[in-house]
Amino acid sequence: MPESSAPPVAAEAPAVSTTTKPRRQKKTPVLPPRVSYPFWFGGSASSMAACVTHPLDLVKVRLQLRTPEAPKNMTGTFLHIVRTDGVTGLYRGLTASLLRQMTYSTVRFGVYEELKRQTVPEGQKPGLPLLIGLSAFSGVLGGISGNAADVTNVRMQQDSALPRDQQRGYRNGLHGMFRMFREEGLRSWFRGVGANSMRAALMNASQLASYDTFKVMLMTHTKLGDTTTTHFASSLLAGFVATTICSPVDVIKSRVMSASGKQGIASLLSEVYAKEGIRWMFKGWVPAFLRLGPQTICTFLFLEAHRDAYRKFKGLDA
């Protein structure tokens, strides 16, 4: 008999890989360790920034309160101040501005950081709604505490643009506050406090909360880390957001504080709208951004420098 052929060998099944492709894990931000910094750091950093950006703040106020015969743009206003008052005229009201930062910014930064430390668990990324709420609340407190110095600051910046018989002649921030108290009563210290507190809440919510948010985003999605480049980019974006959101309230605040009468905000708004239309809301936006952008950048760079020096002094970086 013919030899029977061997049964066919079944083909080997392809090996099944037991390893699965690892899932892409969500990258978590590497946040710097939490440190309890001194309460006054925000006021100190803001005062340093004010020394750099005060001329831009002066030009912004002059544009918001300009008379019909005054220059209509930033460059013209800048040159007009230098021609009429000299270079030192660009720093008119600086003492009141520093007094304002020592009160307003010390409170708004200090309260915000303390509330954030108490409400956000260690190592966790703070949510934007929480940051907005905390920063808005601290902004209201800061606006109230710094209102008297803010009124004095606006008046001193506007003084030389007024007719000579209407000029107040405040020598410095403290002199202006005492003159206001003696001549107009304690209520003058709280002139425009409603608009100022609203503006402070918006400023804090748009500046501090957006800075923290942009900073965490850059540290999470880029390789920059907690560096000066991150601080600069975050503060620049925060300045753009803050300028746009705060522009309408900033215009109202300047006009209310510069007035000596008892005109209310509602009547002032109706009068301004009748004369200038909807454009009043963003009047002086460019000089406001050119002031607030550098001011925001300088403030946060100085603030981060304060923090870095404090950590090194305390030996916390190790």
C-alpha positions in Angstrom: 0.0 0.0 0.0 1.2 3.4 -0.7 2.5 5.1 2.4 -0.2 7.4 3.8 0.8 11.0 3.7 1.2 12.8 7.0 -1.6 14.9 8.1 -1.2 18.6 7.3 0.2 20.7 10.2 -2.1 23.4 11.2 -0.7 26.9 10.6 0.6 28.6 13.7 -1.7 31.3 14.9 -0.1 34.7 15.0 1.2 35.7 18.4 -1.1 38.0 20.2 0.7 40.8 21.9 -0.1 41.0 25.5 1.2 44.5 25.9 -1.3 47.3 25.3 -0.3 50.8 24.2 0.0 53.0 27.2 -2.7 55.7 27.5 -1.6 59.2 27.2 -1.7 60.6 30.6 -2.9 64.1 31.2 0.0 66.4 32.0 -0.3 68.0 35.4 1.3 71.3 36.1 4.5 71.3 38.1 3.5 74.1 40.5 6.1 75.8 42.7 6.0 75.0 46.4 3.6 77.1 48.4 5.3 79.8 50.5 3.6 82.3 52.8 5.1 85.6 51.7 4.9 88.9 53.6 1.6 90.8 53.2 3.3 94.0 52.0 5.0 92.5 48.9 2.2 93.5 46.5 2.2 97.1 47.7 6.0 97.3 47.4 6.1 95.8 43.9 3.3 98.1 42.7 5.0 101.2 44.1 8.2 100.3 42.2 6.1 99.8 39.0 4.4 103.2 39.6 7.7 104.9 39.6 8.3 103.5 36.1 4.9 104.0 34.5 3.6 107.2 36.2 4.0 109.4 33.1 1.8 107.1 31.1 -0.8 107.1 33.9 -0.7 111.0 33.8 -1.2 111.1 30.1 -4.1 108.6 30.3 -5.9 110.8 32.9 -5.4 113.9 30.9 -6.9 112.3 27.8 -9.9 111.1 29.8 -10.5 114.5 31.3 -9.4 116.6 28.3 -11.0 120.0 27.5 -11.9 120.8 23.9 -8.8 122.8 23.3 -6.4 120.2 24.7 -4.4 117.8 22.5 -6.5 114.8 21.3 -3.9 112.0 21.2 -1.3 110.5 23.4 1.8 112.0 21.7 0.3 115.5 21.6 -0.7 115.3 25.3 2.8 114.0 26.3 4.6 116.9 24.4 2.1 119.4 25.7 2.9 118.4 29.3 6.7 118.6 28.7 6.4 122.1 27.0 4.2 123.6 29.7 5.5 121.9 32.9 8.8 120.5 31.9 10.0 116.9 32.3 9.2 116.9 36.0 5.6 117.6 35.0 5.3 114.0 33.9 5.7 113.0 37.5 3.0 115.3 38.9 1.0 113.4 41.5 3.7 110.7 42.0 3.5 111.0 45.8 -0.2 110.5 45.7 0.2 107.5 43.3 2.8 105.9 45.7 0.4 106.5 48.6 -2.3 104.8 46.7 -0.2 101.8 45.9 0.8 101.5 49.5 -2.8 101.2 50.5 -4.8 99.9 47.6 -2.2 97.4 46.2 -1.0 96.2 49.6 -4.6 95.3 50.5 -5.6 93.8 47.2 -2.5 91.6 46.8 -2.2 90.7 50.4 -5.9 89.7 50.9 -5.9 87.8 47.6 -2.8 85.7 48.4 -4.1 84.9 51.9 -7.5 83.9 50.7 -5.9 81.8 47.9 -3.6 80.1 50.5 -6.6 79.2 52.7 -9.0 78.0 50.0 -6.7 76.2 47.5 -5.2 72.9 48.7 -1.4 72.5 48.5 -0.2 71.4 45.1 -3.6 71.7 43.4 -4.3 73.9 40.4 -6.8 76.7 41.4 -9.9 77.0 39.3 -10.5 80.2 37.3 -14.0 80.9 38.9 -12.5 80.7 42.4 -9.6 83.0 41.4 -12.1 85.5 39.9 -14.2 85.5 43.1 -11.2 85.8 45.5 -9.5 88.5 43.4 -12.7 90.5 43.0 -13.4 90.5 46.7 -9.9 91.6 47.6 -10.1 94.3 44.9 -13.2 95.8 46.5 -11.4 96.0 49.9 -8.3 97.5 48.2 -10.4 100.0 46.3 -12.0 101.3 49.5 -8.7 101.5 51.4 -7.0 103.4 48.7 -9.8 105.7 47.6 -8.7 108.8 49.3 -5.2 108.6 47.8 -6.7 107.8 44.4 -8.9 111.0 44.5 -5.8 113.0 45.4 -3.8 111.3 42.6 -6.4 112.1 39.9 -6.7 115.8 41.1 -2.9 116.3 41.2 -2.5 114.9 37.7 -5.2 117.1 36.3 -4.4 120.3 38.3 -2.0 122.0 35.8 -4.5 121.5 32.9 -7.1 123.5 34.8 -7.5 127.3 34.6 -5.2 129.0 37.2 -8.1 130.1 39.4 -9.4 126.5 39.6 -6.1 124.8 40.4 -5.9 123.3 43.9 -2.1 123.4 44.3 -1.7 120.2 46.4 2.0 119.9 47.4 2.0 116.1 47.8 -0.4 113.2 48.5 -0.7 113.7 52.2 -1.2 117.5 51.8 -3.9 116.9 49.3 -5.7 114.5 51.5 -5.7 116.9 54.5 -6.8 119.8 52.3 -9.7 117.7 51.0 -10.7 116.8 54.6 -10.5 120.4 55.8 -12.2 122.0 52.8 -14.7 119.4 51.7 -15.1 117.1 54.7 -14.5 113.4 55.2 -16.9 112.5 52.4 -14.4 113.9 49.8 -12.1 110.9 50.7 -14.8 108.6 49.5 -15.8 110.5 46.3 -16.4 108.0 43.6 -15.8 105.0 46.0 -18.6 103.0 44.3 -17.1 103.3 40.8 -13.6 102.9 42.2 -14.5 99.7 44.1 -16.2 98.4 41.0 -13.2 99.2 38.9 -10.9 97.6 41.5 -12.9 94.4 41.6 -12.8 94.2 37.8 -9.1 95.1 37.7 -8.2 92.4 40.3 -10.4 89.8 38.7 -9.0 90.5 35.2 -5.4 91.1 36.2 -4.6 88.8 39.2 -6.8 85.9 38.2 -5.8 86.0 34.6 -2.1 86.3 35.5 -2.3 83.2 37.7 -4.3 81.3 35.0 -1.9 82.2 32.2 1.1 81.4 34.3 -0.2 77.9 35.1 -1.1 77.3 31.5 2.4 78.2 30.3 4.0 76.1 33.0 1.7 73.2 32.0 1.8 73.3 28.2 5.3 74.6 27.6 8.8 73.9 28.8 9.3 77.4 30.1 8.8 76.5 33.8 8.6 79.1 36.6 10.9 81.5 34.8 11.1 85.2 34.0 9.9 84.5 30.4 6.7 82.9 31.9 6.2 85.8 34.2 6.6 88.4 31.4 4.3 86.6 29.0 1.6 86.0 31.6 1.7 89.6 32.8 1.5 91.0 29.2 -1.6 88.9 28.5 -3.1 89.9 31.9 -2.5 93.6 31.1 -4.4 93.3 27.8 -7.4 91.5 29.5 -7.4 94.0 32.4 -7.3 97.1 30.1 -10.2 96.0 28.0 -12.5 95.0 30.9 -11.7 98.0 33.0 -11.7 100.8 30.4 -15.4 102.0 30.8 -15.2 102.0 34.6 -11.8 103.7 34.6 -13.2 106.6 32.5 -16.2 107.0 34.9 -13.8 106.9 37.9 -11.6 109.6 36.6 -14.4 111.9 35.7 -16.2 111.5 39.0 -13.1 112.0 41.1 -12.0 115.1 39.2 -15.4 116.8 39.8 -15.9 119.0 42.9 -19.7 119.0 42.7 -22.3 116.4 43.8 -23.2 115.1 40.3 -24.2 111.4 40.6 -22.9 108.6 38.4 -26.2 108.1 36.5 -26.5 111.8 35.5 -22.8 111.8 34.6 -23.2 108.8 32.3 -26.2 110.2 30.6 -24.4 113.5 30.0 -21.2 111.8 28.7 -23.3 109.5 26.4 -25.2 112.4 25.0 -22.0 114.2 24.1 -19.7 111.4 23.0 -21.9 108.3 22.2 -20.7 104.8 23.0 -17.1 105.7 22.2 -16.7 107.1 25.7 -16.4 103.5 27.1 -13.0 103.1 25.4 -11.7 106.6 25.4 -8.0 106.5 26.1 -7.8 102.7 25.7 -4.5 102.9 23.8 -2.7 105.1 26.5 -4.5 103.0 29.1 -3.0 99.8 27.7 0.4 101.4 27.1 0.3 102.3 30.8 -1.4 99.3 32.3 0.5 96.8 30.1 4.0 98.0 31.3 2.6 98.6 34.8 1.2 95.0 35.0 4.5 93.6 33.6 6.6 95.7 36.0 4.4 94.8 39.0 4.5 91.1 38.5 8.2 91.0 37.6 9.0 93.0 40.7 6.6 90.8 42.7 8.3 87.6 41.5 11.7 89.2 42.2 10.5 89.9 45.8 9.4 86.3 46.1 12.6 84.9 44.7 14.7 87.0 47.0 12.6 86.0 50.0 12.9 82.3 49.2 16.7 82.6 48.8 16.9 84.6 52.1 14.9 81.9 53.9 16.8 79.1 52.2 13.5 77.7 50.8 14.7 77.0 47.2 16.7 74.0 48.4 
